[in-house]
Amino acid sequence: MKRILLTLALVMSLAAAQAQVTVAGSKFTDNWSVTLKTGMVSPLQHYPFWRSARGMFGAEVRKQVTPVLGLGLEGAWSFNTSSWNRPTAYIGEPHSATIIDHQLVGAFATFNVANAIGGYKGVPRFVEVEGVLGLGWGHGYKTGYIESATGTESEKIADQNSWYTKAGLNINMNLGESKTWTLSLKPAIVYNMGKSATQSTNCFNANYASVELQAGVTYHFMNSNGTRHMTIYDQQYVDALNAEINALRSRQVEPKVVEKVVEKVVEKVVEKPVERVVSGRDSETLVCNVFFGQGKSQVAADQLPNVERVATFLKNHKQATVHIQGYASPEGSKEVNERIARERAEAVKTLLVNRYKIANSRITAQGQGVGDMFSEPDWNRVSVCTITVK
């Protein structure tokens, strides 16, 4: 038991060290997934591995707490394929009296090794490796092994309840640009921790362990910000906005001005939906901003939800069009700023056309050079998407 507690404590402390990448503004309903899995299970020792293997199936429900730490619940069941209708255990084969010869129901924690070592960049890697630790209630696992003086097995293997611990790996392949689906290989060792005829205390013992070899497919539910994975926001950007708010307050600036700056902070961190800015008799205009890093013209992961919102609106309103204007901050030469501004507008257009299949004829994009819409220069590294609905 001490080993289990120490191991779990180590995992939690390593996850706490990654607290700086916890998602700002995420909700409890964000970053959930469900997994269906299938494979085989067989005793680790004393039995012919492949002949004693059973087919198994199961499911998992999981929440990703940070890019490193995930918590979930699982259930798994196996088919009795090697001892159907046999009243006693045959030598060399474990015995169960039921068709579903064992089941597990428990909780687990995952530790993303790739994100812990290499950091999380805002989008899951194509291939990732996770460590898995779990514990829970088990039924029908191999519970004992007794050898006589001649070396033959004499103990019957019965259906019994016990508690278990589990250690394994998830080798994940995250598919698609939105990372909606994940395919996984899931090798693991499951220890029957309960007492038996030859096991007087709860302990880790290879004689009472089984090997699981499974594959799984995971579906990631959509988050409140429109993504299907954990989103990381630029903390330096947020800190700069907060500093400007505090500076305005210290100079006793008109509260309405401070309120507008606060709205910009919320717009960036919480990622508010597209907002209506003009409403007329025959048409209305809506605006959504896509922000960029200094010198960057590629849409960052934390800005993809804003592009997706524009795409979703255009899909839902077939007569709507969008005009994208790219801007740059004052740093650099005029020629460089004009190029970057144009590339920022084109980057958003390219995403709308290639990823979201919006007709090119419904989109116009042009660079506007240095922007001066916002008092904070960094805010002007932006593509302004103006949607017109007739």
N, C-alpha and C positions, 0 to 999 in steps of 0.2 A: 504493500500500500504506500509506503514511503517513497518508493521509486516512482510510482504513478504521480503522486502529489508533487514531487520535485520536478519531474518532467513537465507537467502542466504548468508549474510555476515558471519554469525556464521559458516555455513558449510564450506565456503571457508577458513576461518581462521583455522579450525580444520584440513582441508586437507593440508594447508600450513605447519602445525606442523609436518606433515608426510613427508616433502620434502626429508628427508634423505633416503627414500626408493624409490625415483624415479629411474627409470631404466637408467643406464649408457649406452650410445651408442644406445638407441632405436630410431627408426625412426617414422615419422608421420604415416606411413602405418602399424605400429605394433599395436597390442592389440585392434583390431577391432572385433566386433561381430554383428550378426543379430539375432533377436528374432521374432518368430511367436507366437501369443497368442490368446486365446479364453476364453469365460466365460459368465458372465451376468452382467447387470447393472440395478439398481432399485432406485427410489427416497428414500432419507434418512428418510423423515417424511411425514405424512399425507396420505399416500397411502398404501394399502396392499402390503407388500414387495414382496412376491413371486408371487402374481397374476399380479403385475405390472412389473415384471422383463422381460427384453429383453435379448435375446442372443446377444453376441457381438464378434467381431474379430478385430485383429489389428496386427501391426508390429512395431519393434524398430530397429534402427541402433545406435550403441554405440561404443565409444572409452574409454578404461580405461586409464586415464591420470596418475594416481598413483595407488598403491594397495588399497588406500582408496577412491579416487575420480574418478567417471566416469561421462561422459557427453554424451547425446544422443538426438535423435529426434524420435518422435513417431507419429503414426496415429492410430485411433480407430474408429470403426463404429458399430452401433447396429441395429438389425432387429426389426421392429415394429410388435410385436406379440399380443398386447393387445388392439389395437384400429384401426385395418385395416378397411377401408371403413366406418368409423364413422365420420359424418360431424361435430360433436361437442364433447366436452369432457363429458364423463360420470362422474357422481359423484363418487369419489373414484378411478378414473383412469386417468393418464395423457394422453393427446391426441396429435397425430401427423398425418399430412396428407400424409406422405410419407412412403414407405416401409423401407428405411433406415432412422430411425427417429432421430438419432443424430450422430454427428461425432466430433472428436477432432483431432487437428493437432498442435503439440507444441514441446517444448524442455524440458528436464529434467536433473536433476543431481542426482547421487546416492552416498551414503556415507556408506562404508563397515564398519559396527560396529565391526565385528570380527577382522579385520586387524587393526582398529584404537586402539582397546583395547589390543589385544594379539600380535600385530606385524605380519608382513608378513614373512614367512619362505622360500619363493621362489617358493612354489607350493600352489594353492588354497586349502582350507580345503574342506572336503566332504560336510559339511553343513555350510552355511554362511547366515547372515542376513544383509540386506542393507536397509537404509532409503532412501526414494524417495521424491523429491520435483520437481514439474513441473509447467509450465504455457504455455498458448497458446490460440489459437482460437477455439471456440466451436460453434456448430450449433444444434438447436433443443432441447436444454436442458430445463427442467422445469424452467420457468421464472417468475412465480408469484403464490400467493396463497391468495385469499381473502375469508373471511367468512362473511356471512350475519348475521343478528341478531338472526336468528334461528339456526345458526351453520352449514348451508349447503354451499358448495362451489359454487361460482357464476362466477369465472373467467374462461375463455377459455384458454387453454394452446396451444399456437401457435408455429410454427417453427420460431425461431428467432436466430440471430447471437449475440454472446457475447464473452467475454474473460473469461478464467477459470484459476483456480489454483488447484493444486493436491498435496495431501500428502498421502504417503502409505509406504508399505514394500515390499521387495523382499525376500522371503525365498528360498534360492538357494541350490540345490544339484548338485555338480560338479562330473561328471561321467567319469570313465576310468582313466587309468594312465596318459594319455596325456591331460586330462581335455578338450577334444574337445567339449563335450556337457554339457549343464546345464539345468536341469528342475527346474522350479520356480513356487511358489504360489505368487500371486500378489494382495493382498487386498489393496484398496485405497478409499479415499473419494475425490470427485471432486466438487469444489464450483463454481457455476455460479456467476461470479463477476459483471455481467452487471446489469444495472438499469431495474426495472420493475414497474408495477403499485403500488406495495407496498414497493419498494426498491429504494429510491431516490439517493443513493450513492453506490459506489463500496464498498462492505464489505463482510466479511465472515458471512454467515447466513445459519443455518441448514435447514431452510425452502426451500432453493434453492440449495441444495446439493444432490448428488447421490452417491451411494455405488457401487464400481466395485469389483467383485470377479472373478479373472482370473487365468489361468494357462498358462505357456509359456515354449517353448523349444528354447534354444539358441545354435547357432553354432559359435564357435570361429575360426576365420581365422588364418592360420599359420603365424608366425612372421618371420622376416628376419633371426633370429638365429635358426629357426627350431622348436621352441616351439609354443604352443598355449595359453600361459599364460605369465604374466609378470615375467621377470627374474631379480633376484637380484644378484649382484656380491659382492664378499667379499671386502669391502672397505679397510680393514686392509691389504689385499694382495696387492691391487692396490697402497696403500700408501707406502708399503715397496718397491715396484718396482720403484715408483717415487723417493723415497729417494736414491736408488742406482744410478739412472740416474743422479740425482743432484750431488751425491758424485763423480761419474766418471767425470762429467764436471768440478767440482771444482779442480780436480787433473790434469786437462788438458790431459785426456786420449785421445788416438787416436779416431777421430770422427767415424771411422768405428765400433769401439768397442761399442761406445755409441749407434750407429744406431742399432746394433744387440739387445741391451737391450731394446731399444724402440720397436723393432719388437715383442719382447716377451710380452711387456705390451699390445700392440695392439692385439696380438694373444689371450691374456687372456680376455681382456675387450670386444673387438669387436667380438671375436670368428670367426676368419677367417676359411674358408673351409679347407678340406683336401688338402695338397700340395704335388706335385710331388717332390721327392728328388733325384731319380736316374732314368735314362732312358737308356735302352739298346736296342739291336737289337731284342731280343726275349721276353723281359719282362720289366716291370717298377715297381718301388717301391714307395709307398706313405705312409706318416706318419701322424697320428693324436694323439695328447696328451690329456689325461684325468687327471686333477689335483685333489688332495685330500687335506683335512684339516689335521692338525697335529693329529696323532694317529687314523685317520679315514680310514676305508676301504670300506665305503659305498659311492657310486657315488652321489655327491650332485646335487641339482636341476639345478644349473647353469652350470653343466658339461654334463647334459643329451643331449643337442644339439650336442656335439662332438661325443657321442656314436651313436646318431641317424644318423649322417653323415656317420659314418663307416658302419652302417647297410644299409643305402640307397645305398652306393657305392657297397656293396656286393650283394645287390638285383639286381642292374643294370648290374653287371658284374659277371655272373654265374660261371666263371672260377677262380675268385679271391679268395684268402685265406688271413687270417689275423693272425699274430703272436703278442700276447700281452705280454709285459714284465713289470712287476710291480717293482717299486722302493720305497725306504724309504729314509728319510733324516737322518743325522748322529745321532740325539738324540736317547737315549735308548740303550739297550743291543743288541748284535748281534742276539740273538735268537728272540727277539721281532721284530727287524727290518726285519729279514727274514720272519717271519710269516706275518707281515703287508704287505710286498712287495708281497708275494704270494696271500694274500687275495685281494689285489687291482687288481691284474691281473684277478683273478677268478671273482671278482665283475663285471668287464666289460664283461667278457665272459658270465656270467649268464644273464646279461641284453640282450646281443645279441641273446642268445638262447631262453630265455623265453618270452621276450617282442617283439622282432623283428623277431622271428622264423627263425634265421639263423642256418643252419645245424651245429651240433656240430663238424662234421668231417672237417669243413672248418676253425676251430678255434683252435689254440694252445695257452696256457697261462702258464706262469711260473714266479715265483718271482726271482728277481736278487739281493735282499739285498739292501745295501746302494748304492744310485746313486751318481754319480759325474759328470753328464753331464753339469750341470749349476753351475755358481759361487755362486749364491744365494741358500743356502741349502733348503729353502722352496720349490723351484722349483722342487726339486728332489722327492717330494711326488707325484708321477706320475705313470700312466700306459701308456706306449708308444705302440700305435697300428700301427704295420707295415703291410701294405697291399701289397701283391704281385699279380700283374696282368700278366698273361702269354698270 
